[in-house]
């Protein structure tokens, strides 16, 4: 009997943990924390583990809060789409009240944790939550410009790490912001292309032209080119203390060109398989670009 009760408790706990990961979008949140820590490494004169842990914990709370608020607002729309219908709130496993409590706690804890680092970091974290939930989320069913609005909070983490390390905002974190800002467009439009039919079930307007056409891909190509240009600008010594060596700039340029090739392939084929390859290439690019920046600083 005890064994059966114990098994039920373990099963319940595992479901609760799984739902918490789902509602905070753990994989996405971890990737955002990775970007923030990369920015911290670039800005910090010396590495200290305590601020890194605060940034990681506070960053996860902030992203988790944004994702939870998002799923509360979109619960009815999530239920209409194949990719989201099994989310905890949409599927009825988690009540809106419980989710709201989780979101509020994560927001308070996240802002407080980032405030310990410095007030500017907490401020940018709070701005990120506000824009994601109060602007980007409701605009997704109104206009494709939602992607532009969503790119702002999406680009904050890389910059946030620098601000956390230096307590300053200037051309260096501004450059990091712009890199990730322009990266958002090819990444999300490739994803939007792949999931266009599903997004339409929920009434979301994610593609810039509203259609899977060459005009959409031309915009993907344009933003990819801008992303590449801004990513290598620090090699010219015009971005303050944010610098990049010539070898590192060449590596980043080549990574960007690979992504651009996939964008042109999407222009040629206009199919979901090409969009998926571009989306995966974009994830590879943002990860390795940040790694190259960090490694280049310490070499």
C-alpha positions in Angstrom: 0.0 0.0 0.0 2.8 2.4 1.0 4.6 1.6 -2.3 1.5 2.4 -4.3 1.0 5.7 -2.5 4.6 6.5 -3.0 4.4 5.8 -6.7 1.3 8.0 -7.0 3.2 10.9 -5.2 6.2 10.5 -7.4 4.0 10.4 -10.5 2.2 13.6 -9.4 5.5 15.3 -8.6 6.9 14.4 -12.0 3.8 15.8 -13.7 4.0 19.0 -11.7 7.7 19.4 -12.6 6.9 18.7 -16.3 4.1 21.2 -16.4 6.4 23.8 -14.7 9.0 23.2 -17.4 6.3 23.5 -20.1 4.7 26.7 -18.7 8.1 28.4 -18.3 9.3 27.0 -21.6 12.5 25.6 -20.0 14.5 25.0 -23.1 13.8 28.5 -24.4 14.5 30.0 -21.0 17.8 28.2 -20.7 18.9 29.5 -24.1 18.0 33.0 -23.0 20.0 32.6 -19.9 22.9 31.4 -22.0 22.8 34.6 -24.0 22.7 36.7 -20.8 25.7 34.9 -19.4 27.6 35.3 -22.6 26.9 39.1 -22.4 28.1 39.1 -18.8 31.4 37.3 -19.8 31.9 40.0 -22.4 31.3 42.9 -20.1 32.9 41.7 -16.8 36.5 42.8 -16.1 36.8 39.7 -14.0 34.5 36.7 -13.6 32.7 36.2 -10.3 30.4 33.2 -9.9 27.9 34.9 -7.5 26.7 37.5 -10.0 26.6 34.8 -12.7 24.3 32.7 -10.5 22.1 35.7 -9.7 21.9 36.5 -13.4 21.1 32.9 -14.4 18.4 32.5 -11.7 16.9 36.0 -12.1 17.0 35.6 -15.9 15.2 32.3 -15.8 12.5 33.7 -13.5 11.9 36.7 -15.8 11.7 34.6 -19.0 9.6 32.0 -17.2 7.2 34.7 -16.0 6.9 36.1 -19.5 6.1 32.7 -21.0 3.6 31.9 -18.2 1.7 35.2 -18.7 1.7 34.5 -22.4 0.1 31.1 -22.0 -2.5 32.6 -19.6 -3.5 35.2 -22.2 -3.4 32.8 -25.1 -5.0 29.7 -23.4 -8.0 29.6 -25.7 -5.9 30.1 -28.8 -3.3 27.5 -27.7 -6.1 25.0 -27.5 -6.8 25.5 -31.3 -3.2 24.7 -32.4 -1.6 21.3 -32.6 1.8 22.5 -31.3 0.3 24.2 -28.2 -3.0 22.3 -27.4 -1.2 20.1 -24.8 0.2 23.0 -22.8 -0.8 22.9 -19.1 -3.4 25.7 -19.1 -4.8 24.9 -22.6 -5.1 21.3 -21.7 -6.8 22.0 -18.4 -4.0 20.5 -16.2 -3.2 23.9 -14.6 -5.8 26.5 -13.6 -5.4 30.1 -14.7 -5.4 31.1 -11.0 -2.4 28.8 -10.2 -0.6 29.9 -13.4 -1.1 33.5 -12.4 0.3 33.0 -9.0 3.4 31.3 -10.5 3.8 34.2 -13.0 3.6 36.8 -10.3 6.0 35.0 -8.0 8.5 34.5 -10.8 8.2 38.2 -11.7 8.8 39.5 -8.2 11.6 37.0 -7.5 13.2 37.7 -10.9 13.2 41.5 -10.6 14.4 41.3 -7.0 17.2 39.0 -7.9 18.3 41.1 -10.8 18.1 44.2 -8.6 20.7 42.7 -6.4 23.1 42.9 -9.4 22.1 46.5 -10.1 18.9 48.5 -10.7 19.5 48.9 -14.5 19.5 45.1 -14.9 16.2 44.8 -13.0 14.8 47.7 -15.1 15.6 46.1 -18.4 14.3 42.7 -17.1 11.0 44.4 -16.1 10.8 46.1 -19.5 11.2 42.8 -21.2 8.3 41.2 -19.3 6.1 44.2 -20.0 6.7 44.4 -23.7 6.4 40.6 -24.2 3.1 40.3 -22.3 1.4 43.7 -22.9 2.5 44.4 -26.4 3.9 41.4 -28.3 1.3 38.9 -27.1 -1.9 40.8 -27.9 -0.4 42.1 -31.2 0.2 38.6 -32.6 -3.4 38.3 -33.7 -3.6 41.9 -35.0 -0.6 42.5 -37.2 2.6 41.0 -38.5 4.4 43.9 -36.8 4.1 41.9 -33.6 7.3 40.2 -34.6 9.1 43.6 -34.7 7.7 44.4 -31.2 8.6 40.9 -29.9 12.2 41.3 -31.2 12.8 44.0 -28.6 12.4 41.9 -25.5 13.9 39.0 -27.4 17.1 41.0 -28.0 17.5 42.2 -24.4 19.2 39.1 -22.8 22.5 39.4 -24.6 22.6 43.1 -23.7 21.4 42.4 -20.2 24.5 40.4 -19.3 26.7 43.3 -20.2 24.6 45.7 -18.1 24.7 43.2 -15.2 28.5 43.1 -15.3 29.1 46.8 -15.7 26.1 48.7 -14.4 26.4 50.8 -17.6 24.5 51.1 -20.8 26.3 52.4 -23.9 27.4 51.5 -27.4 28.7 48.0 -26.2 25.4 46.6 -24.9 23.6 48.5 -27.6 25.6 46.6 -30.2 24.9 43.3 -28.5 21.2 44.3 -28.5 21.2 45.1 -32.2 22.9 41.8 -33.2 20.2 39.7 -31.4 17.5 42.1 -32.6 18.1 41.6 -36.3 18.7 37.8 -35.7 15.1 37.5 -34.4 13.5 38.2 -37.8 15.0 35.4 -40.0 14.7 33.0 -37.0 11.0 33.7 -36.3 9.9 34.1 -39.8 11.5 30.7 -40.7 9.6 29.2 -37.7 6.5 31.1 -38.8 6.8 29.7 -42.3 7.1 26.1 -41.0 4.1 26.6 -38.6 2.0 28.9 -40.8 -1.0 26.6 -41.1 -1.0 25.9 -37.3 -0.6 29.6 -36.5 -3.6 30.5 -38.7 -5.7 28.1 -36.6 -5.0 30.4 -33.7 -5.4 33.6 -35.7 -1.8 34.6 -35.4 -0.2 36.8 -38.0 3.5 35.9 -38.0 4.7 36.3 -41.6 5.5 39.9 -42.7 3.3 39.6 -45.9 0.8 37.2 -44.3 1.8 34.6 -46.9 4.5 32.1 -47.6 5.9 33.9 -50.6 9.1 35.3 -52.1 8.4 38.7 -50.6 8.6 37.2 -47.1 11.8 35.5 -48.0 13.3 38.7 -49.4 12.8 40.3 -46.0 14.4 37.3 -44.3 17.4 37.8 -46.6 17.6 41.5 -45.9 17.5 41.1 -42.1 20.0 38.3 -42.3 22.5 40.5 -44.1 22.0 43.3 -41.5 22.6 40.7 -38.8 25.9 39.7 -40.4 27.0 43.3 -40.8 26.3 44.3 -37.2 27.8 41.1 -35.8 31.2 41.9 -37.3 31.2 45.7 -36.7 33.3 45.4 -33.5 36.2 44.3 -35.6 36.5 47.9 -36.9 37.1 49.3 -33.4 34.1 51.6 -33.3 32.1 49.9 -30.5 34.0 51.0 -27.5 35.4 48.3 -25.3 33.5 45.6 -27.2 36.1 44.3 -29.7 36.5 41.5 -32.1 39.7 40.1 -33.7 40.0 39.6 -37.4 40.0 35.7 -37.2 36.9 35.8 -34.9 35.1 38.2 -37.3 35.9 35.9 -40.2 34.4 32.9 -38.3 31.3 34.8 -37.5 31.0 36.1 -41.1 31.3 32.5 -42.4 28.6 31.4 -39.9 26.4 34.2 -41.1 27.0 33.3 -44.8 25.9 29.7 -44.1 22.6 31.1 -42.7 22.3 33.4 -45.7 22.7 30.4 -48.1 19.8 28.7 -46.4 17.8 31.8 -46.7 18.4 31.9 -50.5 17.5 28.2 -50.7 14.2 29.0 -49.0 13.7 31.8 -51.7 14.3 29.2 -54.4 12.3 26.3 -53.0 9.7 28.0 -50.8 9.0 24.8 -48.8 8.8 23.8 -45.1 11.9 21.7 -45.3 14.0 24.7 -46.4 12.4 26.8 -43.7 13.3 24.3 -41.1 17.0 24.2 -42.2 17.1 28.0 -42.0 15.6 27.9 -38.5 18.1 25.4 -37.3 20.9 27.3 -39.0 19.8 30.4 -37.1 19.9 28.6 -33.8 23.4 27.4 -34.6 24.5 30.9 -35.6 23.3 32.7 -32.5 24.9 30.1 -30.2 28.3 29.8 -31.9 28.4 33.6 -32.5 28.2 34.2 -28.8 30.7 31.5 -28.0 33.1 33.0 -30.6 32.8 36.5 -29.0 33.5 35.1 -25.5 36.4 32.9 -26.5 37.9 35.8 -28.6 37.8 38.0 -25.5 39.8 35.6 -23.3 42.3 34.4 -25.9 
